[in-house]
Each structure stands twice: as C-alpha cells, then as structure tokens.
Amino acid sequence: MYDKDAFMLAGAPGGRVNLGTVDLDAGDLVFRDGTLTLHLSHEEPSDPAARANWLPAPDGEFCLIIRAYVPDRTILDDSYQFPDVIRKQ
C-alpha cells in the first residue's frame, strides 16, 4: 500500500503497510468459506474478521501493488487473473 506519491503509509495503525511478508503470520488472516477478503480502507473495520484482514489505506488516493517475489509460470506468462478490487461505499 502506497500513497498517491508512492510512499508507504507513515504511522499506519499497527505498523501494517503490507500483507504477505515475513512480518505477518498467514494464520493471522481470516478465511471464510475458503475465500480471503482483504479490507483496504482508511477507517479500521469494526468486524473482528475484517480487522484481521485490514490493510490501512491513506485518507485519499492510494496505489495498491502486488509483488510476486517467486513467481510461477502463470504470473510470468500473464495467464494468472488477479481478483478484482471492489470499491464499497
């Protein structure tokens, strides 16, 4: 998660500026019915499961980047379809 100027969110709640690094135990994420929903928002979710999957966002525009450090063939040949980011109001 980066702000509109490509800087990581300074002072992110809980210090979380990304998901999926060695700093985050995958067991900390909450799956429901086999799916993982990530919550990207400036406001902290009130639901405990949503809060566990929350990535704090700046108040305003932001840039979401997916990094694949050890990509498999589907990433390299562009056949992998990343899930849509759905904006909720």
Biopython code that builds the backbone (N, CA, C, O; Angstrom):
import numpy as np
from Bio.PDB.StructureBuilder import StructureBuilder

atoms = [
    (1, "MET", "N", (0.857, -1.170, 0.000)),
    (1, "MET", "CA", (0.000, 0.000, 0.000)),
    (1, "MET", "C", (0.900, 1.228, 0.000)),
    (1, "MET", "O", (1.768, 1.383, 0.859)),
    (2, "TYR", "N", (0.680, 2.080, -0.960)),
    (2, "TYR", "CA", (1.421, 3.328, -1.066)),
    (2, "TYR", "C", (0.437, 4.487, -1.205)),
    (2, "TYR", "O", (-0.684, 4.308, -1.680)),
    (3, "ASP", "N", (0.861, 5.656, -0.794)),
    (3, "ASP", "CA", (0.008, 6.823, -1.016)),
    (3, "ASP", "C", (0.160, 7.269, -2.465)),
    (3, "ASP", "O", (0.895, 6.647, -3.231)),
    (4, "LYS", "N", (-0.524, 8.336, -2.842)),
    (4, "LYS", "CA", (-0.524, 8.769, -4.250)),
    (4, "LYS", "C", (0.848, 9.215, -4.733)),
    (4, "LYS", "O", (1.079, 9.316, -5.938)),
    (5, "ASP", "N", (1.762, 9.483, -3.800)),
    (5, "ASP", "CA", (3.119, 9.891, -4.164)),
    (5, "ASP", "C", (4.115, 8.740, -4.067)),
    (5, "ASP", "O", (5.325, 8.964, -4.101)),
    (6, "ALA", "N", (3.617, 7.515, -3.947)),
    (6, "ALA", "CA", (4.414, 6.286, -3.907)),
    (6, "ALA", "C", (5.236, 6.135, -2.630)),
    (6, "ALA", "O", (6.335, 5.581, -2.654)),
    (7, "PHE", "N", (4.698, 6.630, -1.516)),
    (7, "PHE", "CA", (5.330, 6.429, -0.219)),
    (7, "PHE", "C", (4.456, 5.491, 0.606)),
    (7, "PHE", "O", (3.229, 5.551, 0.539)),
    (8, "MET", "N", (5.110, 4.612, 1.396)),
    (8, "MET", "CA", (4.340, 3.765, 2.308)),
    (8, "MET", "C", (3.660, 4.646, 3.337)),
    (8, "MET", "O", (4.147, 5.729, 3.661)),
    (9, "LEU", "N", (2.543, 4.178, 3.842)),
    (9, "LEU", "CA", (1.735, 4.931, 4.780)),
    (9, "LEU", "C", (2.499, 5.129, 6.091)),
    (9, "LEU", "O", (2.731, 4.175, 6.833)),
    (10, "ALA", "N", (2.874, 6.340, 6.359)),
    (10, "ALA", "CA", (3.571, 6.658, 7.605)),
    (10, "ALA", "C", (2.598, 6.548, 8.764)),
    (10, "ALA", "O", (1.465, 7.018, 8.671)),
    (11, "GLY", "N", (3.020, 5.946, 9.832)),
    (11, "GLY", "CA", (2.166, 5.839, 11.004)),
    (11, "GLY", "C", (0.955, 4.962, 10.815)),
    (11, "GLY", "O", (-0.084, 5.205, 11.429)),
    (12, "ALA", "N", (1.064, 3.934, 9.970)),
    (12, "ALA", "CA", (-0.061, 3.029, 9.741)),
    (12, "ALA", "C", (-0.442, 2.353, 11.048)),
    (12, "ALA", "O", (0.434, 1.930, 11.803)),
    (13, "PRO", "N", (-1.743, 2.245, 11.327)),
    (13, "PRO", "CA", (-2.179, 1.571, 12.550)),
    (13, "PRO", "C", (-1.588, 0.162, 12.647)),
    (13, "PRO", "O", (-1.665, -0.619, 11.699)),
    (14, "GLY", "N", (-1.010, -0.146, 13.782)),
    (14, "GLY", "CA", (-0.401, -1.462, 13.974)),
    (14, "GLY", "C", (0.871, -1.647, 13.172)),
    (14, "GLY", "O", (1.464, -2.725, 13.206)),
    (15, "GLY", "N", (1.308, -0.619, 12.449)),
    (15, "GLY", "CA", (2.515, -0.714, 11.636)),
    (15, "GLY", "C", (2.357, -1.528, 10.369)),
    (15, "GLY", "O", (3.345, -1.803, 9.689)),
    (16, "ARG", "N", (1.134, -1.919, 10.036)),
    (16, "ARG", "CA", (0.912, -2.761, 8.852)),
    (16, "ARG", "C", (0.824, -1.897, 7.599)),
    (16, "ARG", "O", (-0.085, -1.077, 7.462)),
    (17, "VAL", "N", (1.768, -2.086, 6.692)),
    (17, "VAL", "CA", (1.742, -1.381, 5.409)),
    (17, "VAL", "C", (1.651, -2.349, 4.236)),
    (17, "VAL", "O", (1.587, -1.936, 3.078)),
    (18, "ASN", "N", (1.645, -3.651, 4.552)),
    (18, "ASN", "CA", (1.503, -4.654, 3.507)),
    (18, "ASN", "C", (0.980, -5.944, 4.114)),
    (18, "ASN", "O", (0.913, -6.082, 5.335)),
    (19, "LEU", "N", (0.615, -6.874, 3.271)),
    (19, "LEU", "CA", (0.165, -8.202, 3.687)),
    (19, "LEU", "C", (0.991, -9.234, 2.945)),
    (19, "LEU", "O", (1.266, -9.081, 1.755)),
    (20, "GLY", "N", (1.385, -10.281, 3.644)),
    (20, "GLY", "CA", (2.082, -11.372, 2.977)),
    (20, "GLY", "C", (3.580, -11.380, 3.166)),
    (20, "GLY", "O", (4.274, -12.130, 2.479)),
    (21, "THR", "N", (4.104, -10.580, 4.063)),
    (21, "THR", "CA", (5.541, -10.588, 4.309)),
    (21, "THR", "C", (5.853, -11.482, 5.494)),
    (21, "THR", "O", (4.953, -12.046, 6.117)),
    (22, "VAL", "N", (7.112, -11.604, 5.792)),
    (22, "VAL", "CA", (7.519, -12.411, 6.945)),
    (22, "VAL", "C", (7.043, -11.789, 8.250)),
    (22, "VAL", "O", (7.024, -12.458, 9.283)),
    (23, "ASP", "N", (6.658, -10.516, 8.214)),
    (23, "ASP", "CA", (6.167, -9.849, 9.411)),
    (23, "ASP", "C", (4.732, -10.238, 9.753)),
    (23, "ASP", "O", (4.250, -9.920, 10.840)),
    (24, "LEU", "N", (4.056, -10.909, 8.857)),
    (24, "LEU", "CA", (2.656, -11.273, 9.077)),
    (24, "LEU", "C", (2.518, -12.784, 9.006)),
    (24, "LEU", "O", (2.838, -13.391, 7.984)),
    (25, "ASP", "N", (2.053, -13.382, 10.066)),
    (25, "ASP", "CA", (1.783, -14.807, 10.092)),
    (25, "ASP", "C", (0.512, -15.059, 9.291)),
    (25, "ASP", "O", (-0.530, -14.472, 9.583)),
    (26, "ALA", "N", (0.586, -15.921, 8.293)),
    (26, "ALA", "CA", (-0.598, -16.195, 7.468)),
    (26, "ALA", "C", (-1.760, -16.680, 8.321)),
    (26, "ALA", "O", (-2.913, -16.541, 7.914)),
    (27, "GLY", "N", (-1.489, -17.243, 9.487)),
    (27, "GLY", "CA", (-2.544, -17.674, 10.385)),
    (27, "GLY", "C", (-3.306, -16.509, 10.988)),
    (27, "GLY", "O", (-4.369, -16.705, 11.577)),
    (28, "ASP", "N", (-2.778, -15.294, 10.850)),
    (28, "ASP", "CA", (-3.463, -14.108, 11.354)),
    (28, "ASP", "C", (-4.611, -13.686, 10.446)),
    (28, "ASP", "O", (-5.502, -12.957, 10.882)),
    (29, "LEU", "N", (-4.604, -14.132, 9.191)),
    (29, "LEU", "CA", (-5.664, -13.782, 8.249)),
    (29, "LEU", "C", (-6.862, -14.694, 8.454)),
    (29, "LEU", "O", (-6.703, -15.854, 8.835)),
    (30, "VAL", "N", (-8.059, -14.178, 8.203)),
    (30, "VAL", "CA", (-9.293, -14.930, 8.402)),
    (30, "VAL", "C", (-9.904, -15.285, 7.048)),
    (30, "VAL", "O", (-10.212, -14.407, 6.241)),
    (31, "PHE", "N", (-10.073, -16.586, 6.814)),
    (31, "PHE", "CA", (-10.721, -17.087, 5.608)),
    (31, "PHE", "C", (-12.151, -17.464, 5.966)),
    (31, "PHE", "O", (-12.400, -18.030, 7.030)),
    (32, "ARG", "N", (-13.091, -17.151, 5.076)),
    (32, "ARG", "CA", (-14.492, -17.542, 5.247)),
    (32, "ARG", "C", (-14.920, -18.330, 4.025)),
    (32, "ARG", "O", (-14.801, -17.862, 2.893)),
    (33, "ASP", "N", (-15.418, -19.528, 4.267)),
    (33, "ASP", "CA", (-15.856, -20.412, 3.172)),
    (33, "ASP", "C", (-14.761, -20.594, 2.126)),
    (33, "ASP", "O", (-15.048, -20.675, 0.932)),
    (34, "GLY", "N", (-13.511, -20.658, 2.571)),
    (34, "GLY", "CA", (-12.392, -20.884, 1.663)),
    (34, "GLY", "C", (-11.931, -19.665, 0.894)),
    (34, "GLY", "O", (-11.047, -19.772, 0.045)),
    (35, "THR", "N", (-12.511, -18.507, 1.172)),
    (35, "THR", "CA", (-12.099, -17.299, 0.461)),
    (35, "THR", "C", (-11.450, -16.312, 1.420)),
    (35, "THR", "O", (-11.719, -16.311, 2.621)),
    (36, "LEU", "N", (-10.607, -15.494, 0.869)),
    (36, "LEU", "CA", (-9.923, -14.463, 1.629)),
    (36, "LEU", "C", (-10.345, -13.105, 1.086)),
    (36, "LEU", "O", (-10.135, -12.803, -0.089)),
    (37, "THR", "N", (-10.933, -12.299, 1.939)),
    (37, "THR", "CA", (-11.316, -10.945, 1.567)),
    (37, "THR", "C", (-10.425, -9.987, 2.329)),
    (37, "THR", "O", (-10.397, -9.990, 3.560)),
    (38, "LEU", "N", (-9.699, -9.170, 1.591)),
    (38, "LEU", "CA", (-8.846, -8.159, 2.205)),
    (38, "LEU", "C", (-9.616, -6.850, 2.262)),
    (38, "LEU", "O", (-10.343, -6.511, 1.329)),
    (39, "HIS", "N", (-9.458, -6.127, 3.339)),
    (39, "HIS", "CA", (-10.159, -4.859, 3.529)),
    (39, "HIS", "C", (-9.137, -3.733, 3.490)),
    (39, "HIS", "O", (-8.268, -3.633, 4.356)),
    (40, "LEU", "N", (-9.256, -2.890, 2.473)),
    (40, "LEU", "CA", (-8.356, -1.753, 2.303)),
    (40, "LEU", "C", (-9.162, -0.501, 2.563)),
    (40, "LEU", "O", (-10.034, -0.143, 1.771)),
    (41, "SER", "N", (-8.877, 0.166, 3.665)),
    (41, "SER", "CA", (-9.641, 1.360, 3.995)),
    (41, "SER", "C", (-8.874, 2.226, 4.982)),
    (41, "SER", "O", (-7.974, 1.764, 5.684)),
    (42, "HIS", "N", (-9.256, 3.488, 5.012)),
    (42, "HIS", "CA", (-8.643, 4.412, 5.964)),
    (42, "HIS", "C", (-9.164, 4.148, 7.375)),
    (42, "HIS", "O", (-8.421, 4.233, 8.353)),
    (43, "GLU", "N", (-10.454, 3.826, 7.462)),
    (43, "GLU", "CA", (-11.085, 3.557, 8.759)),
    (43, "GLU", "C", (-10.928, 2.089, 9.136)),
    (43, "GLU", "O", (-11.087, 1.203, 8.296)),
    (44, "GLU", "N", (-10.620, 1.844, 10.379)),
    (44, "GLU", "CA", (-10.481, 0.477, 10.869)),
    (44, "GLU", "C", (-11.856, -0.201, 10.917)),
    (44, "GLU", "O", (-12.798, 0.359, 11.477)),
    (45, "PRO", "N", (-11.980, -1.402, 10.334)),
    (45, "PRO", "CA", (-13.263, -2.111, 10.374)),
    (45, "PRO", "C", (-13.649, -2.474, 11.810)),
    (45, "PRO", "O", (-12.785, -2.718, 12.652)),
    (46, "SER", "N", (-14.949, -2.507, 12.075)),
    (46, "SER", "CA", (-15.416, -2.885, 13.405)),
    (46, "SER", "C", (-15.521, -4.405, 13.558)),
    (46, "SER", "O", (-15.377, -4.926, 14.664)),
    (47, "ASP", "N", (-15.770, -5.117, 12.457)),
    (47, "ASP", "CA", (-15.872, -6.571, 12.478)),
    (47, "ASP", "C", (-14.478, -7.178, 12.725)),
    (47, "ASP", "O", (-13.534, -6.837, 12.012)),
    (48, "PRO", "N", (-14.333, -8.065, 13.713)),
    (48, "PRO", "CA", (-13.017, -8.635, 14.025)),
    (48, "PRO", "C", (-12.363, -9.363, 12.845)),
    (48, "PRO", "O", (-11.151, -9.252, 12.658)),
    (49, "ALA", "N", (-13.132, -10.097, 12.055)),
    (49, "ALA", "CA", (-12.559, -10.801, 10.902)),
    (49, "ALA", "C", (-12.077, -9.809, 9.855)),
    (49, "ALA", "O", (-11.007, -9.989, 9.274)),
    (50, "ALA", "N", (-12.854, -8.769, 9.611)),
    (50, "ALA", "CA", (-12.447, -7.741, 8.653)),
    (50, "ALA", "C", (-11.209, -7.016, 9.163)),
    (50, "ALA", "O", (-10.319, -6.684, 8.380)),
    (51, "ARG", "N", (-11.145, -6.770, 10.451)),
    (51, "ARG", "CA", (-9.993, -6.088, 11.045)),
    (51, "ARG", "C", (-8.728, -6.939, 10.902)),
    (51, "ARG", "O", (-7.642, -6.405, 10.680)),
    (52, "ALA", "N", (-8.868, -8.262, 11.030)),
    (52, "ALA", "CA", (-7.720, -9.159, 10.871)),
    (52, "ALA", "C", (-7.168, -9.096, 9.451)),
    (52, "ALA", "O", (-5.971, -9.286, 9.239)),
    (53, "ASN", "N", (-8.039, -8.829, 8.477)),
    (53, "ASN", "CA", (-7.655, -8.777, 7.061)),
    (53, "ASN", "C", (-7.561, -7.349, 6.545)),
    (53, "ASN", "O", (-7.665, -7.112, 5.342)),
    (54, "TRP", "N", (-7.366, -6.401, 7.449)),
    (54, "TRP", "CA", (-7.364, -4.979, 7.104)),
    (54, "TRP", "C", (-5.971, -4.491, 6.739)),
    (54, "TRP", "O", (-4.996, -4.743, 7.447)),
    (55, "LEU", "N", (-5.904, -3.800, 5.637)),
    (55, "LEU", "CA", (-4.690, -3.090, 5.242)),
    (55, "LEU", "C", (-5.031, -1.609, 5.277)),
    (55, "LEU", "O", (-5.794, -1.135, 4.435)),
    (56, "PRO", "N", (-4.477, -0.868, 6.238)),
    (56, "PRO", "CA", (-4.797, 0.554, 6.357)),
    (56, "PRO", "C", (-4.400, 1.321, 5.094)),
    (56, "PRO", "O", (-3.314, 1.131, 4.546)),
    (57, "ALA", "N", (-5.295, 2.179, 4.655)),
    (57, "ALA", "CA", (-5.077, 2.985, 3.454)),
    (57, "ALA", "C", (-5.024, 4.460, 3.827)),
    (57, "ALA", "O", (-5.606, 4.872, 4.831)),
    (58, "PRO", "N", (-4.330, 5.252, 3.025)),
    (58, "PRO", "CA", (-4.321, 6.694, 3.271)),
    (58, "PRO", "C", (-5.730, 7.272, 3.125)),
    (58, "PRO", "O", (-6.603, 6.663, 2.506)),
    (59, "ASP", "N", (-5.930, 8.422, 3.687)),
    (59, "ASP", "CA", (-7.197, 9.133, 3.534)),
    (59, "ASP", "C", (-7.113, 9.888, 2.210)),
    (59, "ASP", "O", (-6.660, 11.031, 2.168)),
    (60, "GLY", "N", (-7.546, 9.252, 1.150)),
    (60, "GLY", "CA", (-7.446, 9.832, -0.189)),
    (60, "GLY", "C", (-6.958, 8.778, -1.163)),
    (60, "GLY", "O", (-7.170, 7.583, -0.959)),
    (61, "GLU", "N", (-6.311, 9.223, -2.210)),
    (61, "GLU", "CA", (-5.835, 8.310, -3.243)),
    (61, "GLU", "C", (-4.713, 7.430, -2.711)),
    (61, "GLU", "O", (-3.948, 7.829, -1.833)),
    (62, "PHE", "N", (-4.632, 6.208, -3.271)),
    (62, "PHE", "CA", (-3.544, 5.309, -2.916)),
    (62, "PHE", "C", (-3.206, 4.427, -4.102)),
    (62, "PHE", "O", (-3.929, 4.390, -5.098)),
    (63, "CYS", "N", (-2.101, 3.724, -3.977)),
    (63, "CYS", "CA", (-1.632, 2.827, -5.022)),
    (63, "CYS", "C", (-1.470, 1.440, -4.413)),
    (63, "CYS", "O", (-0.710, 1.266, -3.461)),
    (64, "LEU", "N", (-2.166, 0.471, -4.945)),
    (64, "LEU", "CA", (-2.090, -0.902, -4.476)),
    (64, "LEU", "C", (-1.184, -1.672, -5.427)),
    (64, "LEU", "O", (-1.421, -1.696, -6.635)),
    (65, "ILE", "N", (-0.156, -2.296, -4.887)),
    (65, "ILE", "CA", (0.808, -3.028, -5.708)),
    (65, "ILE", "C", (0.885, -4.470, -5.235)),
    (65, "ILE", "O", (0.968, -4.734, -4.035)),
    (66, "ILE", "N", (0.858, -5.397, -6.177)),
    (66, "ILE", "CA", (1.037, -6.811, -5.859)),
    (66, "ILE", "C", (2.431, -7.200, -6.343)),
    (66, "ILE", "O", (2.768, -7.051, -7.517)),
    (67, "ARG", "N", (3.219, -7.697, -5.413)),
    (67, "ARG", "CA", (4.577, -8.131, -5.757)),
    (67, "ARG", "C", (4.648, -9.643, -5.683)),
    (67, "ARG", "O", (4.161, -10.247, -4.728)),
    (68, "ALA", "N", (5.241, -10.240, -6.668)),
    (68, "ALA", "CA", (5.431, -11.690, -6.694)),
    (68, "ALA", "C", (6.937, -11.942, -6.733)),
    (68, "ALA", "O", (7.558, -11.886, -7.794)),
    (69, "TYR", "N", (7.512, -12.217, -5.572)),
    (69, "TYR", "CA", (8.961, -12.388, -5.478)),
    (69, "TYR", "C", (9.451, -13.717, -6.032)),
    (69, "TYR", "O", (10.586, -13.813, -6.496)),
    (70, "VAL", "N", (8.619, -14.730, -5.989)),
    (70, "VAL", "CA", (8.976, -16.028, -6.559)),
    (70, "VAL", "C", (7.814, -16.451, -7.462)),
    (70, "VAL", "O", (7.046, -17.350, -7.120)),
    (71, "PRO", "N", (7.696, -15.793, -8.615)),
    (71, "PRO", "CA", (6.537, -16.041, -9.478)),
    (71, "PRO", "C", (6.585, -17.412, -10.134)),
    (71, "PRO", "O", (7.652, -17.929, -10.462)),
    (72, "ASP", "N", (5.402, -17.986, -10.317)),
    (72, "ASP", "CA", (5.337, -19.231, -11.069)),
    (72, "ASP", "C", (5.036, -18.904, -12.534)),
    (72, "ASP", "O", (4.959, -17.737, -12.916)),
    (73, "ARG", "N", (4.869, -19.936, -13.335)),
    (73, "ARG", "CA", (4.670, -19.753, -14.771)),
    (73, "ARG", "C", (3.469, -18.867, -15.077)),
    (73, "ARG", "O", (3.528, -18.045, -15.992)),
    (74, "THR", "N", (2.371, -19.022, -14.317)),
    (74, "THR", "CA", (1.157, -18.263, -14.621)),
    (74, "THR", "C", (1.343, -16.762, -14.421)),
    (74, "THR", "O", (0.721, -15.960, -15.117)),
    (75, "ILE", "N", (2.185, -16.385, -13.484)),
    (75, "ILE", "CA", (2.483, -14.961, -13.301)),
    (75, "ILE", "C", (3.375, -14.479, -14.443)),
    (75, "ILE", "O", (3.147, -13.414, -15.017)),
    (76, "LEU", "N", (4.386, -15.270, -14.762)),
    (76, "LEU", "CA", (5.342, -14.870, -15.795)),
    (76, "LEU", "C", (4.733, -14.779, -17.186)),
    (76, "LEU", "O", (5.124, -13.919, -17.975)),
    (77, "ASP", "N", (3.777, -15.658, -17.499)),
    (77, "ASP", "CA", (3.183, -15.604, -18.845)),
    (77, "ASP", "C", (1.869, -14.822, -18.887)),
    (77, "ASP", "O", (1.166, -14.839, -19.898)),
    (78, "ASP", "N", (1.538, -14.136, -17.788)),
    (78, "ASP", "CA", (0.350, -13.276, -17.713)),
    (78, "ASP", "C", (-0.971, -14.030, -17.797)),
    (78, "ASP", "O", (-1.999, -13.428, -18.105)),
    (79, "SER", "N", (-0.964, -15.336, -17.528)),
    (79, "SER", "CA", (-2.229, -16.065, -17.589)),
    (79, "SER", "C", (-2.960, -16.049, -16.246)),
    (79, "SER", "O", (-4.148, -16.368, -16.196)),
    (80, "TYR", "N", (-2.281, -15.689, -15.163)),
    (80, "TYR", "CA", (-2.947, -15.600, -13.869)),
    (80, "TYR", "C", (-3.864, -14.388, -13.853)),
    (80, "TYR", "O", (-3.470, -13.294, -14.257)),
    (81, "GLN", "N", (-5.083, -14.589, -13.386)),
    (81, "GLN", "CA", (-6.047, -13.494, -13.302)),
    (81, "GLN", "C", (-6.150, -13.041, -11.849)),
    (81, "GLN", "O", (-6.688, -13.762, -11.008)),
    (82, "PHE", "N", (-5.642, -11.863, -11.555)),
    (82, "PHE", "CA", (-5.755, -11.328, -10.210)),
    (82, "PHE", "C", (-7.210, -10.977, -9.931)),
    (82, "PHE", "O", (-7.938, -10.573, -10.838)),
    (83, "PRO", "N", (-7.633, -11.128, -8.686)),
    (83, "PRO", "CA", (-9.027, -10.795, -8.359)),
    (83, "PRO", "C", (-9.277, -9.299, -8.495)),
    (83, "PRO", "O", (-8.360, -8.484, -8.386)),
    (84, "ASP", "N", (-10.521, -8.961, -8.732)),
    (84, "ASP", "CA", (-10.896, -7.558, -8.849)),
    (84, "ASP", "C", (-10.846, -6.879, -7.496)),
    (84, "ASP", "O", (-11.083, -7.504, -6.462)),
    (85, "VAL", "N", (-10.539, -5.608, -7.516)),
    (85, "VAL", "CA", (-10.663, -4.764, -6.324)),
    (85, "VAL", "C", (-12.021, -4.106, -6.451)),
    (85, "VAL", "O", (-12.294, -3.408, -7.427)),
    (86, "ILE", "N", (-12.873, -4.330, -5.460)),
    (86, "ILE", "CA", (-14.239, -3.820, -5.495)),
    (86, "ILE", "C", (-14.387, -2.713, -4.467)),
    (86, "ILE", "O", (-14.141, -2.916, -3.278)),
    (87, "ARG", "N", (-14.788, -1.549, -4.935)),
    (87, "ARG", "CA", (-14.974, -0.402, -4.032)),
    (87, "ARG", "C", (-16.368, -0.444, -3.421)),
    (87, "ARG", "O", (-17.374, -0.519, -4.126)),
    (88, "LYS", "N", (-16.403, -0.393, -2.101)),
    (88, "LYS", "CA", (-17.686, -0.344, -1.387)),
    (88, "LYS", "C", (-17.834, 1.028, -0.772)),
    (88, "LYS", "O", (-16.870, 1.623, -0.290)),
    (89, "GLN", "N", (-19.039, 1.510, -0.797)),
    (89, "GLN", "CA", (-19.292, 2.851, -0.222)),
    (89, "GLN", "C", (-19.834, 2.742, 1.162)),
    (89, "GLN", "O", (-20.106, 3.758, 1.801)),
]
sb = StructureBuilder()
sb.init_structure("model")
sb.init_model(0)
sb.init_chain("A")
sb.init_seg("    ")
for serial, (resi, resn, name, xyz) in enumerate(atoms, 1):
    if name == "N":
        sb.init_residue(resn, " ", resi, " ")
    sb.init_atom(name, np.array(xyz, "f"), 0.0, 1.0, " ", f" {name:<3s}", serial, name[0])
structure = sb.get_structure()
